[in-house]
Amino acid sequence: MLWLDEGSVLTCDHQGRVMNLASQRWVTIGAVPVLVETDIPGRVIVGCPNAGPNIKPCTSTVLPAAGASIFVRVGGMRLVTDALAGLTDGTPPGVTSFRVLDAHQHFVGTDR
């Protein structure tokens, strides 16, 4: 599983883009900060085309269901890997998800 950094591409089911922002700056890969578990919930999603009457587009992430490393921590927070998956606030509620499209870096990884 590859580590995710601020340059990683995360999208909702409808191809809206999650705007990454790392909360720490001391652990980097190629000068790009890696993401930790607290960087994922509440991230803004832009460009979700899922809109219409009684349809809410994806505008933010909610708690991820998977993808945080079991063993690797940065500042006490679990590192996020390319196994990341979770839900968005879009419709239908509790069904619309987000996932990793591209990890951005392809050098550093972990088994768990």
Biopython code that builds the backbone (N, CA, C, O; Angstrom):
import numpy as np
from Bio.PDB.StructureBuilder import StructureBuilder

atoms = [
    (1, "MET", "N", (0.849, -1.174, 0.000)),
    (1, "MET", "CA", (0.000, 0.000, 0.000)),
    (1, "MET", "C", (0.891, 1.232, 0.000)),
    (1, "MET", "O", (1.798, 1.360, 0.822)),
    (2, "LEU", "N", (0.623, 2.121, -0.920)),
    (2, "LEU", "CA", (1.412, 3.349, -1.033)),
    (2, "LEU", "C", (0.924, 4.408, -0.050)),
    (2, "LEU", "O", (-0.270, 4.491, 0.240)),
    (3, "TRP", "N", (1.840, 5.207, 0.456)),
    (3, "TRP", "CA", (1.475, 6.322, 1.327)),
    (3, "TRP", "C", (0.845, 7.420, 0.484)),
    (3, "TRP", "O", (1.242, 7.628, -0.662)),
    (4, "LEU", "N", (-0.122, 8.116, 1.037)),
    (4, "LEU", "CA", (-0.736, 9.247, 0.346)),
    (4, "LEU", "C", (-0.099, 10.544, 0.813)),
    (4, "LEU", "O", (0.276, 10.686, 1.977)),
    (5, "ASP", "N", (0.017, 11.492, -0.117)),
    (5, "ASP", "CA", (0.522, 12.820, 0.224)),
    (5, "ASP", "C", (-0.444, 13.872, -0.314)),
    (5, "ASP", "O", (-1.468, 13.534, -0.907)),
    (6, "GLU", "N", (-0.120, 15.135, -0.108)),
    (6, "GLU", "CA", (-1.021, 16.219, -0.534)),
    (6, "GLU", "C", (-1.315, 16.211, -2.029)),
    (6, "GLU", "O", (-2.341, 16.740, -2.456)),
    (7, "GLY", "N", (-0.449, 15.630, -2.815)),
    (7, "GLY", "CA", (-0.658, 15.571, -4.260)),
    (7, "GLY", "C", (-1.512, 14.406, -4.721)),
    (7, "GLY", "O", (-1.822, 14.302, -5.908)),
    (8, "SER", "N", (-1.895, 13.534, -3.815)),
    (8, "SER", "CA", (-2.716, 12.374, -4.174)),
    (8, "SER", "C", (-4.076, 12.826, -4.704)),
    (8, "SER", "O", (-4.629, 13.834, -4.262)),
    (9, "VAL", "N", (-4.599, 12.064, -5.655)),
    (9, "VAL", "CA", (-5.896, 12.391, -6.253)),
    (9, "VAL", "C", (-6.958, 11.471, -5.656)),
    (9, "VAL", "O", (-6.922, 10.254, -5.835)),
    (10, "LEU", "N", (-7.904, 12.085, -4.940)),
    (10, "LEU", "CA", (-9.045, 11.381, -4.369)),
    (10, "LEU", "C", (-10.286, 11.930, -5.043)),
    (10, "LEU", "O", (-10.407, 13.141, -5.231)),
    (11, "THR", "N", (-11.220, 11.046, -5.413)),
    (11, "THR", "CA", (-12.441, 11.483, -6.078)),
    (11, "THR", "C", (-13.664, 10.827, -5.462)),
    (11, "THR", "O", (-13.585, 9.749, -4.873)),
    (12, "CYS", "N", (-14.803, 11.506, -5.613)),
    (12, "CYS", "CA", (-16.066, 10.892, -5.222)),
    (12, "CYS", "C", (-16.503, 9.957, -6.350)),
    (12, "CYS", "O", (-15.857, 9.898, -7.396)),
    (13, "ASP", "N", (-17.586, 9.237, -6.137)),
    (13, "ASP", "CA", (-18.097, 8.310, -7.151)),
    (13, "ASP", "C", (-18.409, 8.998, -8.482)),
    (13, "ASP", "O", (-18.434, 8.356, -9.532)),
    (14, "HIS", "N", (-18.647, 10.309, -8.426)),
    (14, "HIS", "CA", (-19.043, 11.059, -9.633)),
    (14, "HIS", "C", (-17.882, 11.842, -10.230)),
    (14, "HIS", "O", (-18.083, 12.661, -11.126)),
    (15, "GLN", "N", (-16.672, 11.598, -9.741)),
    (15, "GLN", "CA", (-15.434, 12.218, -10.202)),
    (15, "GLN", "C", (-15.203, 13.647, -9.694)),
    (15, "GLN", "O", (-14.382, 14.372, -10.254)),
    (16, "GLY", "N", (-15.915, 14.055, -8.643)),
    (16, "GLY", "CA", (-15.581, 15.303, -7.971)),
    (16, "GLY", "C", (-14.247, 15.115, -7.261)),
    (16, "GLY", "O", (-13.938, 14.008, -6.821)),
    (17, "ARG", "N", (-13.459, 16.163, -7.142)),
    (17, "ARG", "CA", (-12.101, 16.058, -6.584)),
    (17, "ARG", "C", (-12.049, 16.484, -5.124)),
    (17, "ARG", "O", (-12.552, 17.546, -4.757)),
    (18, "VAL", "N", (-11.437, 15.649, -4.301)),
    (18, "VAL", "CA", (-11.220, 15.963, -2.883)),
    (18, "VAL", "C", (-9.996, 16.867, -2.786)),
    (18, "VAL", "O", (-8.951, 16.569, -3.363)),
    (19, "MET", "N", (-10.128, 17.974, -2.053)),
    (19, "MET", "CA", (-9.037, 18.924, -1.876)),
    (19, "MET", "C", (-8.229, 18.535, -0.640)),
    (19, "MET", "O", (-8.667, 18.755, 0.490)),
    (20, "ASN", "N", (-7.053, 17.960, -0.859)),
    (20, "ASN", "CA", (-6.207, 17.494, 0.238)),
    (20, "ASN", "C", (-5.493, 18.657, 0.918)),
    (20, "ASN", "O", (-5.137, 19.648, 0.281)),
    (21, "LEU", "N", (-5.290, 18.512, 2.233)),
    (21, "LEU", "CA", (-4.512, 19.472, 3.001)),
    (21, "LEU", "C", (-3.886, 18.722, 4.169)),
    (21, "LEU", "O", (-4.591, 18.235, 5.053)),
    (22, "ALA", "N", (-2.564, 18.633, 4.168)),
    (22, "ALA", "CA", (-1.853, 17.923, 5.233)),
    (22, "ALA", "C", (-1.796, 18.790, 6.484)),
    (22, "ALA", "O", (-1.566, 19.996, 6.403)),
    (23, "SER", "N", (-2.005, 18.174, 7.632)),
    (23, "SER", "CA", (-1.966, 18.898, 8.894)),
    (23, "SER", "C", (-0.556, 18.970, 9.467)),
    (23, "SER", "O", (-0.314, 19.693, 10.433)),
    (24, "GLN", "N", (0.363, 18.232, 8.883)),
    (24, "GLN", "CA", (1.748, 18.255, 9.340)),
    (24, "GLN", "C", (2.650, 18.528, 8.134)),
    (24, "GLN", "O", (2.264, 18.284, 6.990)),
    (25, "ARG", "N", (3.847, 19.032, 8.402)),
    (25, "ARG", "CA", (4.774, 19.384, 7.322)),
    (25, "ARG", "C", (6.156, 18.757, 7.500)),
    (25, "ARG", "O", (7.029, 18.981, 6.661)),
    (26, "TRP", "N", (6.387, 17.976, 8.565)),
    (26, "TRP", "CA", (7.729, 17.481, 8.820)),
    (26, "TRP", "C", (8.025, 16.150, 8.163)),
    (26, "TRP", "O", (9.198, 15.824, 7.978)),
    (27, "VAL", "N", (7.014, 15.357, 7.796)),
    (27, "VAL", "CA", (7.251, 14.102, 7.065)),
    (27, "VAL", "C", (6.762, 14.310, 5.641)),
    (27, "VAL", "O", (5.577, 14.543, 5.400)),
    (28, "THR", "N", (7.703, 14.220, 4.699)),
    (28, "THR", "CA", (7.389, 14.487, 3.297)),
    (28, "THR", "C", (7.966, 13.383, 2.413)),
    (28, "THR", "O", (8.855, 12.632, 2.816)),
    (29, "ILE", "N", (7.433, 13.313, 1.207)),
    (29, "ILE", "CA", (7.991, 12.463, 0.159)),
    (29, "ILE", "C", (8.216, 13.386, -1.027)),
    (29, "ILE", "O", (7.259, 13.915, -1.592)),
    (30, "GLY", "N", (9.460, 13.582, -1.403)),
    (30, "GLY", "CA", (9.760, 14.516, -2.485)),
    (30, "GLY", "C", (9.285, 15.920, -2.163)),
    (30, "GLY", "O", (8.795, 16.623, -3.047)),
    (31, "ALA", "N", (9.418, 16.338, -0.928)),
    (31, "ALA", "CA", (9.038, 17.668, -0.427)),
    (31, "ALA", "C", (7.527, 17.889, -0.361)),
    (31, "ALA", "O", (7.078, 19.017, -0.160)),
    (32, "VAL", "N", (6.737, 16.823, -0.528)),
    (32, "VAL", "CA", (5.278, 16.916, -0.430)),
    (32, "VAL", "C", (4.839, 16.231, 0.869)),
    (32, "VAL", "O", (5.137, 15.054, 1.066)),
    (33, "PRO", "N", (4.131, 16.949, 1.763)),
    (33, "PRO", "CA", (3.732, 16.367, 3.048)),
    (33, "PRO", "C", (2.794, 15.166, 2.894)),
    (33, "PRO", "O", (1.903, 15.166, 2.045)),
    (34, "VAL", "N", (3.013, 14.133, 3.737)),
    (34, "VAL", "CA", (2.134, 12.965, 3.725)),
    (34, "VAL", "C", (0.855, 13.275, 4.503)),
    (34, "VAL", "O", (0.824, 14.183, 5.334)),
    (35, "LEU", "N", (-0.195, 12.509, 4.221)),
    (35, "LEU", "CA", (-1.485, 12.685, 4.887)),
    (35, "LEU", "C", (-1.616, 11.715, 6.061)),
    (35, "LEU", "O", (-1.142, 10.581, 6.004)),
    (36, "VAL", "N", (-2.265, 12.182, 7.115)),
    (36, "VAL", "CA", (-2.576, 11.345, 8.269)),
    (36, "VAL", "C", (-4.092, 11.274, 8.418)),
    (36, "VAL", "O", (-4.824, 12.023, 7.772)),
    (37, "GLU", "N", (-4.559, 10.361, 9.282)),
    (37, "GLU", "CA", (-5.995, 10.072, 9.381)),
    (37, "GLU", "C", (-6.869, 11.291, 9.661)),
    (37, "GLU", "O", (-8.009, 11.337, 9.199)),
    (38, "THR", "N", (-6.375, 12.271, 10.396)),
    (38, "THR", "CA", (-7.200, 13.453, 10.692)),
    (38, "THR", "C", (-7.292, 14.413, 9.510)),
    (38, "THR", "O", (-8.065, 15.370, 9.555)),
    (39, "ASP", "N", (-6.522, 14.175, 8.462)),
    (39, "ASP", "CA", (-6.571, 15.030, 7.270)),
    (39, "ASP", "C", (-7.725, 14.677, 6.336)),
    (39, "ASP", "O", (-7.987, 15.418, 5.389)),
    (40, "ILE", "N", (-8.413, 13.578, 6.573)),
    (40, "ILE", "CA", (-9.419, 13.089, 5.631)),
    (40, "ILE", "C", (-10.851, 13.561, 5.930)),
    (40, "ILE", "O", (-11.508, 14.049, 5.009)),
    (41, "PRO", "N", (-11.364, 13.447, 7.138)),
    (41, "PRO", "CA", (-12.756, 13.869, 7.375)),
    (41, "PRO", "C", (-12.939, 15.372, 7.167)),
    (41, "PRO", "O", (-12.102, 16.177, 7.575)),
    (42, "GLY", "N", (-14.039, 15.727, 6.530)),
    (42, "GLY", "CA", (-14.375, 17.138, 6.344)),
    (42, "GLY", "C", (-13.653, 17.841, 5.217)),
    (42, "GLY", "O", (-13.722, 19.067, 5.128)),
    (43, "ARG", "N", (-12.961, 17.115, 4.351)),
    (43, "ARG", "CA", (-12.276, 17.734, 3.212)),
    (43, "ARG", "C", (-13.296, 18.158, 2.167)),
    (43, "ARG", "O", (-14.266, 17.446, 1.906)),
    (44, "VAL", "N", (-13.072, 19.299, 1.586)),
    (44, "VAL", "CA", (-13.958, 19.846, 0.548)),
    (44, "VAL", "C", (-13.825, 19.022, -0.728)),
    (44, "VAL", "O", (-12.727, 18.622, -1.113)),
    (45, "ILE", "N", (-14.960, 18.775, -1.375)),
    (45, "ILE", "CA", (-14.998, 18.120, -2.688)),
    (45, "ILE", "C", (-15.507, 19.145, -3.691)),
    (45, "ILE", "O", (-16.562, 19.747, -3.491)),
    (46, "VAL", "N", (-14.753, 19.341, -4.773)),
    (46, "VAL", "CA", (-15.151, 20.299, -5.803)),
    (46, "VAL", "C", (-15.461, 19.574, -7.104)),
    (46, "VAL", "O", (-14.879, 18.529, -7.397)),
    (47, "GLY", "N", (-16.367, 20.126, -7.870)),
    (47, "GLY", "CA", (-16.655, 19.613, -9.201)),
    (47, "GLY", "C", (-17.514, 18.378, -9.278)),
    (47, "GLY", "O", (-17.520, 17.707, -10.310)),
    (48, "CYS", "N", (-18.241, 18.051, -8.231)),
    (48, "CYS", "CA", (-19.127, 16.884, -8.303)),
    (48, "CYS", "C", (-20.333, 17.251, -9.177)),
    (48, "CYS", "O", (-21.065, 18.188, -8.858)),
    (49, "PRO", "N", (-20.539, 16.527, -10.263)),
    (49, "PRO", "CA", (-21.631, 16.851, -11.173)),
    (49, "PRO", "C", (-22.984, 16.264, -10.760)),
    (49, "PRO", "O", (-23.984, 16.495, -11.440)),
    (50, "ASN", "N", (-23.030, 15.524, -9.676)),
    (50, "ASN", "CA", (-24.257, 14.868, -9.231)),
    (50, "ASN", "C", (-25.192, 15.912, -8.611)),
    (50, "ASN", "O", (-25.162, 16.131, -7.400)),
    (51, "ALA", "N", (-25.999, 16.536, -9.417)),
    (51, "ALA", "CA", (-26.894, 17.596, -8.930)),
    (51, "ALA", "C", (-28.227, 17.519, -9.658)),
    (51, "ALA", "O", (-28.320, 16.993, -10.767)),
    (52, "GLY", "N", (-29.242, 18.048, -9.020)),
    (52, "GLY", "CA", (-30.574, 18.054, -9.602)),
    (52, "GLY", "C", (-31.615, 18.194, -8.517)),
    (52, "GLY", "O", (-31.268, 18.354, -7.347)),
    (53, "PRO", "N", (-32.894, 18.136, -8.881)),
    (53, "PRO", "CA", (-33.944, 18.214, -7.868)),
    (53, "PRO", "C", (-33.809, 17.060, -6.866)),
    (53, "PRO", "O", (-33.740, 15.896, -7.259)),
    (54, "ASN", "N", (-33.773, 17.387, -5.595)),
    (54, "ASN", "CA", (-33.652, 16.409, -4.507)),
    (54, "ASN", "C", (-32.361, 15.601, -4.549)),
    (54, "ASN", "O", (-32.276, 14.534, -3.940)),
    (55, "ILE", "N", (-31.357, 16.103, -5.262)),
    (55, "ILE", "CA", (-30.060, 15.437, -5.322)),
    (55, "ILE", "C", (-29.000, 16.410, -4.828)),
    (55, "ILE", "O", (-28.848, 17.509, -5.362)),
    (56, "LYS", "N", (-28.271, 15.990, -3.802)),
    (56, "LYS", "CA", (-27.203, 16.819, -3.254)),
    (56, "LYS", "C", (-25.865, 16.337, -3.804)),
    (56, "LYS", "O", (-25.529, 15.161, -3.663)),
    (57, "PRO", "N", (-25.094, 17.231, -4.431)),
    (57, "PRO", "CA", (-23.774, 16.813, -4.892)),
    (57, "PRO", "C", (-22.842, 16.568, -3.700)),
    (57, "PRO", "O", (-23.095, 17.046, -2.594)),
    (58, "CYS", "N", (-21.793, 15.838, -3.935)),
    (58, "CYS", "CA", (-20.784, 15.604, -2.897)),
    (58, "CYS", "C", (-20.017, 16.899, -2.682)),
    (58, "CYS", "O", (-19.456, 17.453, -3.628)),
    (59, "THR", "N", (-19.990, 17.385, -1.451)),
    (59, "THR", "CA", (-19.259, 18.615, -1.143)),
    (59, "THR", "C", (-18.202, 18.416, -0.067)),
    (59, "THR", "O", (-17.340, 19.276, 0.116)),
    (60, "SER", "N", (-18.253, 17.300, 0.646)),
    (60, "SER", "CA", (-17.211, 17.017, 1.641)),
    (60, "SER", "C", (-17.143, 15.530, 1.963)),
    (60, "SER", "O", (-18.087, 14.776, 1.728)),
    (61, "THR", "N", (-16.005, 15.136, 2.504)),
    (61, "THR", "CA", (-15.809, 13.757, 2.936)),
    (61, "THR", "C", (-16.318, 13.602, 4.366)),
    (61, "THR", "O", (-16.376, 14.571, 5.123)),
    (62, "VAL", "N", (-16.679, 12.391, 4.721)),
    (62, "VAL", "CA", (-16.998, 12.070, 6.105)),
    (62, "VAL", "C", (-15.976, 11.018, 6.552)),
    (62, "VAL", "O", (-15.011, 10.768, 5.831)),
    (63, "LEU", "N", (-16.156, 10.418, 7.682)),
    (63, "LEU", "CA", (-15.154, 9.493, 8.199)),
    (63, "LEU", "C", (-14.826, 8.377, 7.213)),
    (63, "LEU", "O", (-15.721, 7.746, 6.652)),
    (64, "PRO", "N", (-13.527, 8.141, 7.010)),
    (64, "PRO", "CA", (-13.145, 7.037, 6.129)),
    (64, "PRO", "C", (-13.415, 5.687, 6.777)),
    (64, "PRO", "O", (-13.371, 5.551, 8.000)),
    (65, "ALA", "N", (-13.694, 4.699, 5.949)),
    (65, "ALA", "CA", (-13.979, 3.355, 6.443)),
    (65, "ALA", "C", (-12.726, 2.489, 6.463)),
    (65, "ALA", "O", (-12.657, 1.517, 7.216)),
    (66, "ALA", "N", (-11.741, 2.829, 5.648)),
    (66, "ALA", "CA", (-10.523, 2.025, 5.544)),
    (66, "ALA", "C", (-9.388, 2.891, 5.023)),
    (66, "ALA", "O", (-9.615, 3.973, 4.481)),
    (67, "GLY", "N", (-8.159, 2.400, 5.192)),
    (67, "GLY", "CA", (-7.020, 3.051, 4.566)),
    (67, "GLY", "C", (-5.973, 3.615, 5.488)),
    (67, "GLY", "O", (-4.897, 3.989, 5.021)),
    (68, "ALA", "N", (-6.239, 3.696, 6.797)),
    (68, "ALA", "CA", (-5.216, 4.179, 7.725)),
    (68, "ALA", "C", (-4.292, 3.023, 8.095)),
    (68, "ALA", "O", (-4.753, 1.909, 8.345)),
    (69, "SER", "N", (-3.000, 3.289, 8.129)),
    (69, "SER", "CA", (-2.016, 2.267, 8.471)),
    (69, "SER", "C", (-2.203, 1.798, 9.914)),
    (69, "SER", "O", (-2.520, 2.594, 10.798)),
    (70, "ILE", "N", (-2.007, 0.533, 10.135)),
    (70, "ILE", "CA", (-2.103, -0.025, 11.481)),
    (70, "ILE", "C", (-0.852, 0.306, 12.289)),
    (70, "ILE", "O", (-0.935, 0.548, 13.493)),
    (71, "PHE", "N", (0.311, 0.316, 11.627)),
    (71, "PHE", "CA", (1.575, 0.452, 12.326)),
    (71, "PHE", "C", (2.275, 1.803, 12.173)),
    (71, "PHE", "O", (2.925, 2.259, 13.112)),
    (72, "VAL", "N", (2.158, 2.450, 11.016)),
    (72, "VAL", "CA", (2.924, 3.672, 10.764)),
    (72, "VAL", "C", (2.152, 4.888, 11.257)),
    (72, "VAL", "O", (0.992, 5.097, 10.902)),
    (73, "ARG", "N", (2.826, 5.692, 12.092)),
    (73, "ARG", "CA", (2.218, 6.903, 12.651)),
    (73, "ARG", "C", (3.132, 8.095, 12.440)),
    (73, "ARG", "O", (4.357, 7.971, 12.429)),
    (74, "VAL", "N", (2.513, 9.241, 12.274)),
    (74, "VAL", "CA", (3.227, 10.511, 12.155)),
    (74, "VAL", "C", (2.631, 11.444, 13.192)),
    (74, "VAL", "O", (1.445, 11.765, 13.127)),
    (75, "GLY", "N", (3.434, 11.880, 14.141)),
    (75, "GLY", "CA", (2.924, 12.734, 15.208)),
    (75, "GLY", "C", (1.800, 12.086, 15.996)),
    (75, "GLY", "O", (0.900, 12.775, 16.477)),
    (76, "GLY", "N", (1.842, 10.772, 16.131)),
    (76, "GLY", "CA", (0.812, 10.042, 16.870)),
    (76, "GLY", "C", (-0.419, 9.697, 16.052)),
    (76, "GLY", "O", (-1.288, 8.971, 16.535)),
    (77, "MET", "N", (-0.518, 10.196, 14.830)),
    (77, "MET", "CA", (-1.670, 9.924, 13.954)),
    (77, "MET", "C", (-1.300, 8.859, 12.920)),
    (77, "MET", "O", (-0.176, 8.821, 12.419)),
    (78, "ARG", "N", (-2.269, 7.998, 12.613)),
    (78, "ARG", "CA", (-2.018, 6.949, 11.629)),
    (78, "ARG", "C", (-1.863, 7.550, 10.234)),
    (78, "ARG", "O", (-2.609, 8.445, 9.838)),
    (79, "LEU", "N", (-0.880, 7.038, 9.501)),
    (79, "LEU", "CA", (-0.624, 7.447, 8.136)),
    (79, "LEU", "C", (-1.720, 6.901, 7.227)),
    (79, "LEU", "O", (-2.268, 5.834, 7.505)),
    (80, "VAL", "N", (-2.051, 7.606, 6.150)),
    (80, "VAL", "CA", (-3.093, 7.173, 5.219)),
    (80, "VAL", "C", (-2.452, 6.532, 3.992)),
    (80, "VAL", "O", (-1.474, 7.046, 3.450)),
    (81, "THR", "N", (-3.016, 5.400, 3.559)),
    (81, "THR", "CA", (-2.495, 4.669, 2.404)),
    (81, "THR", "C", (-3.482, 4.719, 1.235)),
    (81, "THR", "O", (-4.590, 5.242, 1.352)),
    (82, "ASP", "N", (-3.046, 4.163, 0.117)),
    (82, "ASP", "CA", (-3.904, 4.163, -1.074)),
    (82, "ASP", "C", (-5.068, 3.175, -0.979)),
    (82, "ASP", "O", (-5.836, 3.037, -1.931)),
    (83, "ALA", "N", (-5.207, 2.491, 0.153)),
    (83, "ALA", "CA", (-6.385, 1.652, 0.399)),
    (83, "ALA", "C", (-7.534, 2.496, 0.959)),
    (83, "ALA", "O", (-8.581, 1.959, 1.320)),
    (84, "LEU", "N", (-7.339, 3.799, 1.030)),
    (84, "LEU", "CA", (-8.331, 4.713, 1.594)),
    (84, "LEU", "C", (-9.665, 4.631, 0.850)),
    (84, "LEU", "O", (-9.707, 4.639, -0.380)),
    (85, "ALA", "N", (-10.737, 4.554, 1.609)),
    (85, "ALA", "CA", (-12.096, 4.583, 1.071)),
    (85, "ALA", "C", (-13.013, 5.092, 2.168)),
    (85, "ALA", "O", (-12.770, 4.846, 3.349)),
    (86, "GLY", "N", (-14.052, 5.788, 1.788)),
    (86, "GLY", "CA", (-15.003, 6.299, 2.771)),
    (86, "GLY", "C", (-16.215, 6.889, 2.096)),
    (86, "GLY", "O", (-16.400, 6.748, 0.887)),
    (87, "LEU", "N", (-17.037, 7.549, 2.879)),
    (87, "LEU", "CA", (-18.286, 8.118, 2.369)),
    (87, "LEU", "C", (-18.191, 9.627, 2.212)),
    (87, "LEU", "O", (-17.354, 10.285, 2.830)),
    (88, "THR", "N", (-19.074, 10.161, 1.367)),
    (88, "THR", "CA", (-19.201, 11.606, 1.206)),
    (88, "THR", "C", (-20.563, 12.031, 1.757)),
    (88, "THR", "O", (-21.356, 11.200, 2.200)),
    (89, "ASP", "N", (-20.818, 13.333, 1.721)),
    (89, "ASP", "CA", (-22.112, 13.853, 2.173)),
    (89, "ASP", "C", (-23.134, 13.933, 1.041)),
    (89, "ASP", "O", (-24.213, 14.495, 1.227)),
    (90, "GLY", "N", (-22.811, 13.381, -0.124)),
    (90, "GLY", "CA", (-23.720, 13.424, -1.274)),
    (90, "GLY", "C", (-24.862, 12.435, -1.156)),
    (90, "GLY", "O", (-24.896, 11.604, -0.249)),
    (91, "THR", "N", (-25.807, 12.541, -2.102)),
    (91, "THR", "CA", (-26.944, 11.625, -2.107)),
    (91, "THR", "C", (-26.655, 10.461, -3.051)),
    (91, "THR", "O", (-25.954, 10.628, -4.049)),
    (92, "PRO", "N", (-27.189, 9.296, -2.739)),
    (92, "PRO", "CA", (-27.972, 8.960, -1.559)),
    (92, "PRO", "C", (-27.084, 8.879, -0.318)),
    (92, "PRO", "O", (-25.953, 8.401, -0.401)),
    (93, "PRO", "N", (-27.586, 9.342, 0.834)),
    (93, "PRO", "CA", (-26.801, 9.348, 2.063)),
    (93, "PRO", "C", (-26.359, 7.939, 2.465)),
    (93, "PRO", "O", (-27.120, 6.978, 2.350)),
    (94, "GLY", "N", (-25.120, 7.837, 2.935)),
    (94, "GLY", "CA", (-24.601, 6.560, 3.391)),
    (94, "GLY", "C", (-24.216, 5.600, 2.287)),
    (94, "GLY", "O", (-23.864, 4.452, 2.559)),
    (95, "VAL", "N", (-24.279, 6.055, 1.036)),
    (95, "VAL", "CA", (-23.969, 5.180, -0.093)),
    (95, "VAL", "C", (-22.858, 5.765, -0.962)),
    (95, "VAL", "O", (-21.990, 5.027, -1.429)),
    (96, "THR", "N", (-22.875, 7.060, -1.183)),
    (96, "THR", "CA", (-21.918, 7.703, -2.076)),
    (96, "THR", "C", (-20.545, 7.757, -1.414)),
    (96, "THR", "O", (-20.408, 8.217, -0.281)),
    (97, "SER", "N", (-19.545, 7.287, -2.127)),
    (97, "SER", "CA", (-18.225, 7.147, -1.521)),
    (97, "SER", "C", (-17.155, 7.951, -2.247)),
    (97, "SER", "O", (-17.383, 8.514, -3.317)),
    (98, "PHE", "N", (-15.977, 7.985, -1.623)),
    (98, "PHE", "CA", (-14.792, 8.538, -2.264)),
    (98, "PHE", "C", (-13.692, 7.487, -2.204)),
    (98, "PHE", "O", (-13.739, 6.575, -1.379)),
    (99, "ARG", "N", (-12.694, 7.623, -3.088)),
    (99, "ARG", "CA", (-11.614, 6.638, -3.159)),
    (99, "ARG", "C", (-10.371, 7.306, -3.742)),
    (99, "ARG", "O", (-10.409, 8.458, -4.175)),
    (100, "VAL", "N", (-9.299, 6.573, -3.742)),
    (100, "VAL", "CA", (-8.032, 7.062, -4.285)),
    (100, "VAL", "C", (-7.977, 6.741, -5.777)),
    (100, "VAL", "O", (-8.129, 5.589, -6.184)),
    (101, "LEU", "N", (-7.759, 7.765, -6.572)),
    (101, "LEU", "CA", (-7.593, 7.575, -8.011)),
    (101, "LEU", "C", (-6.106, 7.434, -8.349)),
    (101, "LEU", "O", (-5.729, 6.626, -9.198)),
    (102, "ASP", "N", (-5.263, 8.231, -7.671)),
    (102, "ASP", "CA", (-3.824, 8.190, -7.900)),
    (102, "ASP", "C", (-3.097, 8.565, -6.611)),
    (102, "ASP", "O", (-3.386, 9.605, -6.019)),
    (103, "ALA", "N", (-2.164, 7.734, -6.177)),
    (103, "ALA", "CA", (-1.438, 7.982, -4.935)),
    (103, "ALA", "C", (-0.436, 9.132, -5.055)),
    (103, "ALA", "O", (0.075, 9.604, -4.039)),
    (104, "HIS", "N", (-0.151, 9.582, -6.251)),
    (104, "HIS", "CA", (0.766, 10.677, -6.557)),
    (104, "HIS", "C", (2.218, 10.217, -6.518)),
    (104, "HIS", "O", (2.963, 10.464, -7.466)),
    (105, "GLN", "N", (2.630, 9.561, -5.454)),
    (105, "GLN", "CA", (4.003, 9.061, -5.379)),
    (105, "GLN", "C", (3.941, 7.536, -5.457)),
    (105, "GLN", "O", (2.972, 6.918, -5.015)),
    (106, "HIS", "N", (4.981, 6.948, -6.021)),
    (106, "HIS", "CA", (4.974, 5.502, -6.225)),
    (106, "HIS", "C", (6.255, 4.848, -5.703)),
    (106, "HIS", "O", (6.742, 3.861, -6.255)),
    (107, "PHE", "N", (6.794, 5.437, -4.601)),
    (107, "PHE", "CA", (8.042, 4.948, -4.049)),
    (107, "PHE", "C", (7.914, 4.398, -2.631)),
    (107, "PHE", "O", (8.526, 3.382, -2.302)),
    (108, "VAL", "N", (7.122, 5.064, -1.791)),
    (108, "VAL", "CA", (7.075, 4.721, -0.371)),
    (108, "VAL", "C", (5.759, 4.040, -0.032)),
    (108, "VAL", "O", (4.682, 4.545, -0.351)),
    (109, "GLY", "N", (5.861, 2.884, 0.619)),
    (109, "GLY", "CA", (4.656, 2.143, 0.975)),
    (109, "GLY", "C", (4.833, 1.380, 2.270)),
    (109, "GLY", "O", (5.899, 1.405, 2.885)),
    (110, "THR", "N", (3.788, 0.710, 2.668)),
    (110, "THR", "CA", (3.799, -0.105, 3.878)),
    (110, "THR", "C", (2.878, -1.294, 3.666)),
    (110, "THR", "O", (1.954, -1.230, 2.855)),
    (111, "ASP", "N", (3.120, -2.365, 4.380)),
    (111, "ASP", "CA", (2.253, -3.544, 4.278)),
    (111, "ASP", "C", (0.947, -3.347, 5.007)),
    (111, "ASP", "O", (-0.079, -3.896, 4.606)),
    (112, "ARG", "N", (0.972, -2.556, 6.095)),
    (112, "ARG", "CA", (-0.239, -2.322, 6.883)),
    (112, "ARG", "C", (-0.288, -0.923, 7.379)),
    (112, "ARG", "O", (-1.239, -0.544, 8.063)),
]
sb = StructureBuilder()
sb.init_structure("model")
sb.init_model(0)
sb.init_chain("A")
sb.init_seg("    ")
for serial, (resi, resn, name, xyz) in enumerate(atoms, 1):
    if name == "N":
        sb.init_residue(resn, " ", resi, " ")
    sb.init_atom(name, np.array(xyz, "f"), 0.0, 1.0, " ", f" {name:<3s}", serial, name[0])
structure = sb.get_structure()
